[in-house]
Amino acid sequence: MRPIEVVDRLGRWSSGRGPLYVLLAARLRQLIDDGELPPGVLLPPDRALAGALAVGRTTVVAAYDLLRAEGRITRKQGSGTRVAGAPRSGQVEDAPVDPIFLDSLEARDDDVLLAICAAPGDPPPQLAEAFARIAPELAHVTDDIGYYPYGHPALREALADRYTARGVLTGPEQVLVTNGGQQALSLLAHALVSPGDQVLVEAPTYPGALEVFREEGAVLRGLPVGLEGLEAAVRERRPALAYVIPTYQNPTGSVMSALARQRVASAGIPVIEDEVPADLRFPGEALPTPIAAYGDSVISIGSLSKSIWGGLRIGWIRAAPPLINRLARLRAVHDLGGNVPTQLAAVHLLPLLDGPALHQTLKTRHDHLHALLVEALPTWQIPTVSGGQCLWVRLPHGDGTSFAQTALRHGLAILPGSGLDVTAASDPYVRLHFRAHPTDLTEAVHRLAQAWAAYHPPTDRVHPRPTIAI
């Protein structure tokens, strides 16, 4: 593709706030995601595009580096810069890694097992019971137009009470109900991040969060799980905020200590603590105190999607009232408010989070998957966890991205580690979740073993075995 053609597609890419390279990367990202720059397309060389755009070469190089770190482009000596993935008529070995895996959220017509989106496979019977319980309440509603940008008062109060019971004194005015945890992240990123702002994240972390911050033009900086080195990073980089999953971290399953939570809370910047996996503990495991108990600058988010059902679009944000007011105004512009019957039903479903059935099911399926993996793939590094929804598995050789393509050819879609890590340190890993039914988990391991037997890693992607497994 000639530079002038790319320039035509870019349009007014520089009209906005933030460094030029961030704005250029944001526009190229949009063109790639929208399909205007399809997989396999050769992008202009650095100097040629810089000349066509009348910017410095370093601007183009920095923009390309951002997109390469996201897996949206590839840069190889001698073959230039290309949009990630083979041409549509080509082969699948170099198919792009879609970090959010939009296709995995929709049912497929083929025989591919989806082991990407870690969420309950079907709604619990208590969901229908909860809707039946609130039917009489709806029948008696009067003088209520049904718009609640902050969330229905009954659910806000129930969530506030739950935080208070966990050691974080909370009033309903500190709670905003959202359409799932993803909307909570999106609202916060839109409110707190400007193009070019640096955001500190764990490496690896939840890929949906990475995409949300990228959509706002953030420059992502990775720190070890638990945000080790946060204090120095704050001094050196002056980030806009930090994002952390302290309990049953996605994907590693780690749990942050109380001392580490206090350290993070005192970092002096806004911290988003993602507590979506926090309720996914195994029997006998205590529910840790949120980071929000240690500092006023901590913003907590939660959701019922991973604990109850993905189709139950209920999430929330706990923060200081001024920020809640700001987010409610922003939320009202987007959708006026959430579904009231669903929020009323959620009030009756909150007790399930502390019930033994959820915790025992998680433990049983974790043990089932782990035992099968250890038997079928003894050379893999497969740590156990004490809660959460996934195993963070290290391959003995090769890389997760190329192996995921081999697995897909054997009827199994898995998540390679490269899409979860902004530092590119997780290439040898894959994420495997244990939320599926045992029969599906058994079949998934069978297909994994077949794929591993057929796998031939690229010669330039061999990783040494670490001395300490994550």
C-alpha positions as CSV (number, residue, x, y, z in Angstrom):
1,M,0.0,0.0,0.0
2,R,1.4,3.4,-1.0
3,P,1.9,6.1,1.7
4,I,-0.6,8.4,0.0
5,E,-3.3,5.6,0.2
6,V,-2.7,5.3,3.9
7,V,-2.8,9.0,4.3
8,D,-6.1,9.2,2.6
9,R,-7.5,6.6,5.0
10,L,-6.0,8.3,8.0
11,G,-8.0,11.5,7.4
12,R,-7.6,14.1,10.2
13,W,-5.8,11.8,12.6
14,S,-3.9,14.5,14.4
15,S,-7.0,16.5,15.6
16,G,-7.1,15.6,19.2
17,R,-5.3,15.7,22.5
18,G,-2.1,13.8,23.3
19,P,1.3,13.1,21.7
20,L,1.2,12.7,17.9
21,Y,2.4,9.1,18.0
22,V,-0.4,8.1,20.3
23,L,-3.0,9.8,18.0
24,L,-1.5,8.2,14.9
25,A,-1.5,4.8,16.6
26,A,-5.1,5.3,17.6
27,R,-6.2,6.1,14.1
28,L,-4.3,3.2,12.6
29,R,-5.8,0.9,15.2
30,Q,-9.3,2.0,14.2
31,L,-8.5,1.4,10.5
32,I,-7.2,-2.1,11.3
33,D,-10.1,-3.0,13.6
34,D,-12.6,-1.7,11.1
35,G,-11.0,-3.8,8.3
36,E,-10.0,-0.8,6.2
37,L,-6.4,-2.0,6.6
38,P,-7.0,-5.8,6.2
39,P,-4.7,-8.6,7.5
40,G,-1.5,-9.0,5.5
41,V,-1.5,-5.5,4.0
42,L,2.0,-4.0,3.7
43,L,2.2,-0.6,5.5
44,P,4.5,2.2,4.3
45,P,8.1,2.3,5.6
46,D,8.7,4.6,8.5
47,R,10.4,7.4,6.5
48,A,7.9,7.2,3.6
49,L,4.9,7.5,5.9
50,A,6.6,10.2,8.0
51,G,7.3,12.2,4.8
52,A,3.7,11.8,3.6
53,L,2.3,13.0,6.9
54,A,4.9,15.7,7.4
55,V,5.9,14.4,10.8
56,G,9.2,13.1,12.3
57,R,10.2,9.6,11.6
58,T,10.2,8.9,15.4
59,T,6.5,9.6,15.5
60,V,5.8,6.9,13.0
61,V,8.2,4.5,14.7
62,A,6.7,5.0,18.1
63,A,3.1,4.5,16.7
64,Y,4.2,1.3,14.9
65,D,5.9,0.1,18.1
66,L,2.6,0.6,20.1
67,L,0.6,-1.4,17.5
68,R,3.2,-4.1,17.3
69,A,3.1,-4.5,21.1
70,E,-0.7,-4.9,20.8
71,G,-0.3,-7.7,18.2
72,R,-2.0,-5.6,15.5
73,I,1.0,-5.3,13.2
74,T,4.2,-7.2,12.6
75,R,7.6,-5.7,11.8
76,K,10.3,-8.0,10.3
77,Q,13.6,-7.1,8.8
78,G,13.4,-7.5,5.1
79,S,9.7,-7.9,4.8
80,G,8.5,-4.6,6.2
81,T,5.6,-3.6,8.4
82,R,2.3,-5.5,7.9
83,V,-1.1,-5.7,9.4
84,A,-1.1,-8.8,11.6
85,G,-2.5,-12.0,10.0
86,A,-2.3,-13.7,6.7
87,P,-4.4,-12.4,3.8
88,R,-7.9,-13.7,3.8
89,S,-7.1,-16.2,1.1
90,G,-4.0,-17.3,2.8
91,Q,-3.1,-19.6,5.6
92,V,-3.9,-19.3,9.3
93,E,-0.5,-19.7,10.9
94,D,0.0,-16.0,11.4
95,A,-3.6,-15.0,12.1
96,P,-3.9,-11.9,14.2
97,V,-4.4,-12.2,18.0
98,D,-7.6,-10.3,18.7
99,P,-7.1,-9.3,22.4
100,I,-10.8,-9.0,23.2
101,F,-11.8,-12.1,21.1
102,L,-15.1,-10.7,20.1
103,D,-15.9,-13.9,18.1
104,S,-15.6,-15.9,21.3
105,L,-18.6,-14.1,22.8
106,E,-20.9,-15.4,20.2
107,A,-22.1,-19.0,19.6
108,R,-20.3,-20.8,16.8
109,D,-21.8,-23.1,14.2
110,D,-18.8,-25.3,13.9
111,D,-17.4,-27.9,16.2
112,V,-14.8,-25.7,17.9
113,L,-14.7,-25.8,21.7
114,L,-14.4,-22.3,23.1
115,A,-11.9,-22.1,26.0
116,I,-11.3,-18.4,25.7
117,C,-14.1,-16.6,27.6
118,A,-14.0,-17.6,31.2
119,A,-17.6,-17.4,32.4
120,P,-20.4,-19.7,33.6
121,G,-21.7,-21.9,30.8
122,D,-25.3,-21.5,31.7
123,P,-27.4,-19.5,34.2
124,P,-28.1,-21.1,37.7
125,P,-31.7,-22.0,38.5
126,Q,-31.7,-19.2,41.1
127,L,-31.7,-16.7,38.3
128,A,-35.2,-17.6,37.1
129,E,-36.3,-17.8,40.8
130,A,-35.1,-14.3,41.4
131,F,-37.0,-12.9,38.4
132,A,-40.1,-14.7,39.7
133,R,-39.7,-13.1,43.1
134,I,-39.5,-9.6,41.7
135,A,-42.6,-9.9,39.4
136,P,-45.0,-8.8,42.2
137,E,-42.7,-5.8,42.9
138,L,-43.0,-4.7,39.3
139,A,-46.8,-5.1,39.3
140,H,-47.0,-2.5,42.0
141,V,-44.6,0.1,40.6
142,T,-46.3,3.5,40.2
143,D,-45.0,7.1,39.5
144,D,-41.6,5.7,38.4
145,I,-40.3,6.4,34.8
146,G,-37.6,3.7,35.4
147,Y,-34.5,5.7,34.5
148,Y,-31.8,5.3,37.1
149,P,-28.4,6.5,35.8
150,Y,-26.9,5.8,39.2
151,G,-28.6,2.4,39.5
152,H,-31.7,1.3,41.3
153,P,-31.6,2.4,45.0
154,A,-32.3,-1.1,46.3
155,L,-29.3,-2.6,44.5
156,R,-27.0,0.4,45.4
157,E,-27.9,-0.1,49.1
158,A,-27.4,-3.8,49.0
159,L,-23.9,-3.4,47.4
160,A,-23.0,-0.7,49.9
161,D,-24.0,-3.0,52.7
162,R,-21.8,-5.8,51.2
163,Y,-18.8,-3.5,51.1
164,T,-19.4,-2.4,54.7
165,A,-19.6,-6.0,55.8
166,R,-16.2,-6.6,54.2
167,G,-14.5,-3.8,56.2
168,V,-15.0,-0.9,53.7
169,L,-17.5,1.6,55.2
170,T,-19.7,2.5,52.2
171,G,-22.9,4.4,51.6
172,P,-25.2,4.1,48.6
173,E,-24.0,7.4,47.3
174,Q,-20.6,5.8,46.7
175,V,-22.0,3.1,44.4
176,L,-22.8,3.3,40.7
177,V,-24.5,0.3,39.0
178,T,-23.3,-0.5,35.5
179,N,-24.1,-2.9,32.7
180,G,-21.4,-5.3,33.7
181,G,-17.8,-4.9,34.8
182,Q,-16.7,-4.0,31.3
183,Q,-18.9,-0.9,31.2
184,A,-17.5,0.0,34.6
185,L,-14.0,-0.1,33.2
186,S,-15.0,1.8,30.1
187,L,-16.7,4.6,32.0
188,L,-13.6,5.0,34.3
189,A,-11.2,5.0,31.4
190,H,-13.2,7.6,29.6
191,A,-13.4,9.8,32.7
192,L,-9.8,9.4,33.9
193,V,-7.6,8.8,30.9
194,S,-6.6,11.3,28.1
195,P,-4.6,10.3,25.0
196,G,-1.0,10.0,25.8
197,D,-1.6,9.3,29.6
198,Q,0.4,6.5,31.0
199,V,-1.5,3.7,32.7
200,L,0.2,1.1,34.9
201,V,-1.1,-2.4,34.5
202,E,0.0,-5.8,35.7
203,A,1.8,-8.0,33.2
204,P,-0.1,-10.2,32.4
205,T,-3.6,-9.0,33.1
206,Y,-7.2,-9.1,31.9
207,P,-7.1,-8.3,28.1
208,G,-10.5,-6.5,28.1
209,A,-9.0,-3.8,30.4
210,L,-6.0,-3.4,28.0
211,E,-8.4,-2.7,25.1
212,V,-10.5,-0.2,27.1
213,F,-7.4,1.8,28.0
214,R,-6.1,1.6,24.4
215,E,-9.4,2.9,23.1
216,E,-8.7,6.1,25.2
217,G,-5.2,6.5,23.7
218,A,-3.4,5.4,26.9
219,V,0.2,4.4,26.9
220,L,0.3,1.1,28.8
221,R,3.3,0.3,31.1
222,G,3.5,-3.2,32.5
223,L,4.6,-4.1,36.1
224,P,4.9,-7.5,37.7
225,V,1.8,-9.1,39.0
226,G,0.8,-7.3,42.2
227,L,2.2,-4.0,40.8
228,E,5.6,-4.6,42.2
229,G,7.7,-1.5,41.7
230,L,4.7,0.8,41.7
231,E,6.2,3.5,43.9
232,A,9.2,3.9,41.6
233,A,7.0,3.9,38.5
234,V,4.8,6.6,39.9
235,R,7.9,8.8,40.6
236,E,9.4,8.2,37.2
237,R,6.4,8.1,34.9
238,R,3.7,10.2,36.6
239,P,0.9,7.9,35.4
240,A,-2.7,8.8,35.3
241,L,-3.8,5.7,37.2
242,A,-3.0,2.1,37.9
243,Y,-5.1,-1.0,37.3
244,V,-4.8,-4.1,39.4
245,I,-6.7,-7.4,40.0
246,P,-5.7,-8.2,43.6
247,T,-7.7,-11.3,44.3
248,Y,-7.5,-14.4,42.1
249,Q,-5.7,-12.4,39.5
250,N,-6.7,-12.9,35.9
251,P,-4.8,-14.9,34.5
252,T,-2.3,-16.1,37.2
253,G,-4.8,-16.7,40.0
254,S,-2.5,-15.0,42.6
255,V,-3.8,-13.2,45.7
256,M,-2.2,-10.0,46.9
257,S,-1.2,-9.9,50.5
258,A,-2.6,-7.3,53.0
259,L,0.7,-5.6,53.2
260,A,0.9,-5.3,49.4
261,R,-2.6,-3.9,49.3
262,Q,-1.7,-1.2,51.8
263,R,1.4,-0.3,49.6
264,V,-0.7,0.0,46.5
265,A,-3.4,2.1,48.2
266,S,-0.7,4.6,49.3
267,A,0.8,5.1,45.9
268,G,-0.6,8.6,45.5
269,I,-2.5,8.0,42.2
270,P,-5.9,6.7,41.4
271,V,-6.0,2.9,41.6
272,I,-8.7,0.8,39.9
273,E,-9.0,-2.5,41.8
274,D,-10.9,-5.1,39.7
275,E,-12.7,-7.3,42.1
276,V,-14.7,-9.2,39.5
277,P,-12.9,-12.5,40.3
278,A,-12.8,-11.9,44.1
279,D,-16.0,-14.0,44.8
280,L,-14.6,-17.0,42.9
281,R,-12.9,-18.5,46.0
282,F,-12.7,-22.2,46.7
283,P,-14.2,-23.7,49.9
284,G,-12.4,-22.7,53.1
285,E,-10.7,-19.6,51.5
286,A,-11.4,-16.3,53.2
287,L,-12.5,-13.3,51.1
288,P,-9.7,-10.7,51.4
289,T,-10.3,-7.1,52.4
290,P,-10.5,-4.8,49.4
291,I,-7.6,-2.4,48.7
292,A,-10.3,0.3,49.1
293,A,-10.2,-0.3,52.8
294,Y,-6.6,1.2,52.9
295,G,-7.0,4.4,50.8
296,D,-9.5,6.9,49.6
297,S,-8.0,7.1,46.1
298,V,-8.9,3.5,45.4
299,I,-11.8,2.8,43.0
300,S,-13.4,-0.7,43.2
301,I,-15.3,-2.4,40.4
302,G,-17.3,-5.7,40.6
303,S,-19.7,-7.8,38.6
304,L,-22.0,-10.7,38.7
305,S,-21.0,-11.9,35.2
306,K,-18.2,-14.3,36.3
307,S,-19.9,-15.5,39.4
308,I,-23.6,-15.9,38.4
309,W,-23.9,-15.6,34.6
310,G,-22.5,-13.5,31.7
311,G,-26.0,-12.7,30.5
312,L,-26.8,-11.0,33.8
313,R,-25.3,-7.6,32.9
314,I,-24.8,-6.3,36.4
315,G,-21.7,-4.5,37.4
316,W,-20.8,-1.7,39.8
317,I,-18.2,0.9,40.8
318,R,-17.5,1.9,44.3
319,A,-15.7,5.3,44.6
320,A,-15.9,8.7,46.3
321,P,-19.2,10.5,45.7
322,P,-17.8,13.3,43.4
323,L,-16.5,10.6,41.0
324,I,-19.7,8.6,41.2
325,N,-21.6,11.8,40.3
326,R,-19.3,12.4,37.3
327,L,-19.6,8.9,36.1
328,A,-23.4,8.9,36.4
329,R,-23.6,12.0,34.2
330,L,-21.3,10.3,31.7
331,R,-23.4,7.1,31.9
332,A,-26.7,9.0,31.4
333,V,-25.4,10.3,28.0
334,H,-24.7,6.7,26.9
335,D,-27.7,4.7,28.0
336,L,-29.8,6.7,30.6
337,G,-29.6,3.7,33.0
338,G,-29.6,0.0,33.3
339,N,-32.4,-2.6,33.2
340,V,-34.5,-2.2,36.3
341,P,-36.0,-5.7,36.6
342,T,-32.5,-7.2,36.3
343,Q,-31.2,-4.9,39.0
344,L,-34.1,-5.9,41.3
345,A,-33.4,-9.6,40.6
346,A,-29.7,-9.0,41.4
347,V,-30.6,-7.9,44.9
348,H,-31.8,-11.5,45.5
349,L,-28.8,-13.0,43.8
350,L,-26.1,-11.3,45.8
351,P,-26.2,-13.9,48.6
352,L,-25.2,-16.6,46.1
353,L,-21.7,-15.0,46.1
354,D,-21.2,-16.4,49.6
355,G,-22.9,-19.7,49.1
356,P,-21.1,-23.0,49.2
357,A,-22.5,-24.2,45.9
358,L,-20.5,-21.8,43.7
359,H,-17.3,-22.3,45.6
360,Q,-17.4,-26.1,45.5
361,T,-18.3,-26.2,41.8
362,L,-15.2,-24.0,41.1
363,K,-12.9,-26.3,43.1
364,T,-14.3,-29.5,41.6
365,R,-13.8,-28.2,38.0
366,H,-10.4,-26.8,38.8
367,D,-9.2,-30.2,40.2
368,H,-10.7,-32.0,37.3
369,L,-9.0,-29.9,34.6
370,H,-5.7,-29.8,36.5
371,A,-5.5,-33.6,37.0
372,L,-6.3,-34.2,33.3
373,L,-3.7,-31.7,32.1
374,V,-1.0,-33.2,34.4
375,E,-1.6,-36.7,33.1
376,A,-2.0,-35.8,29.4
377,L,0.7,-33.1,29.2
378,P,3.3,-33.9,31.9
379,T,6.0,-31.5,30.4
380,W,3.8,-28.4,30.8
381,Q,4.1,-26.2,33.9
382,I,0.6,-26.1,35.4
383,P,0.4,-24.4,38.8
384,T,-2.7,-24.8,40.9
385,V,-4.7,-21.9,42.3
386,S,-7.0,-21.3,45.3
387,G,-9.7,-19.6,43.5
388,G,-10.6,-17.7,40.3
389,Q,-11.5,-19.2,36.9
390,C,-8.3,-20.1,35.0
391,L,-4.9,-21.8,34.9
392,W,-1.9,-19.9,33.7
393,V,0.1,-22.6,31.8
394,R,3.6,-22.4,30.5
395,L,4.6,-24.4,27.5
396,P,7.9,-26.2,27.6
397,H,8.9,-24.8,24.2
398,G,7.4,-22.7,21.4
399,D,5.0,-19.9,22.1
400,G,1.3,-19.5,22.9
401,T,0.3,-17.7,19.8
402,S,1.5,-20.3,17.3
403,F,0.3,-23.1,19.5
404,A,-3.2,-21.5,19.7
405,Q,-3.4,-21.7,15.9
406,T,-2.5,-25.4,16.1
407,A,-5.1,-25.9,18.8
408,L,-7.7,-24.1,16.6
409,R,-7.0,-26.5,13.8
410,H,-7.8,-29.3,16.3
411,G,-11.1,-27.8,17.3
412,L,-10.1,-25.8,20.4
413,A,-9.9,-22.1,20.8
414,I,-7.6,-21.0,23.6
415,L,-6.1,-17.7,24.7
416,P,-2.4,-17.2,24.1
417,G,-0.5,-15.2,26.7
418,S,0.8,-12.5,24.3
419,G,-2.6,-10.8,24.2
420,L,-2.6,-10.3,28.0
421,D,0.9,-8.9,28.5
422,V,2.1,-5.4,27.3
423,T,5.7,-6.4,28.1
424,A,5.8,-9.3,25.7
425,A,7.0,-11.5,28.5
426,S,4.1,-14.0,28.4
427,D,4.6,-15.4,24.9
428,P,5.3,-19.0,26.3
429,Y,2.0,-19.0,28.1
430,V,-1.6,-19.9,27.4
431,R,-4.7,-19.3,29.6
432,L,-7.1,-22.2,30.2
433,H,-10.3,-21.7,32.1
434,F,-12.1,-24.3,34.2
435,R,-15.6,-22.9,34.1
436,A,-17.0,-25.4,31.6
437,H,-18.8,-28.6,32.3
438,P,-16.5,-31.6,33.2
439,T,-17.3,-33.3,29.9
440,D,-16.3,-30.3,27.9
441,L,-13.1,-29.9,30.0
442,T,-12.3,-33.6,29.3
443,E,-12.8,-33.1,25.6
444,A,-10.7,-29.9,25.7
445,V,-7.7,-31.7,27.2
446,H,-8.1,-34.4,24.6
447,R,-7.9,-31.9,21.8
448,L,-5.0,-30.1,23.5
449,A,-3.0,-33.3,23.7
450,Q,-3.7,-33.9,20.0
451,A,-2.6,-30.4,19.1
452,W,0.5,-30.6,21.2
453,A,1.5,-33.8,19.5
454,A,1.2,-32.1,16.1
455,Y,2.7,-28.8,17.1
456,H,5.9,-27.6,15.5
457,P,6.9,-24.2,16.9
458,P,8.5,-21.5,14.7
459,T,12.2,-21.6,14.9
460,D,12.5,-18.0,16.0
461,R,10.1,-18.4,18.9
462,V,11.8,-20.8,21.3
463,H,11.8,-19.7,24.9
464,P,14.1,-21.0,27.6
465,R,12.5,-22.5,30.7
466,P,12.5,-20.1,33.6
467,T,14.1,-21.0,36.9
468,I,11.0,-19.9,38.8
469,A,7.5,-20.7,37.4
470,I,4.8,-18.0,37.7
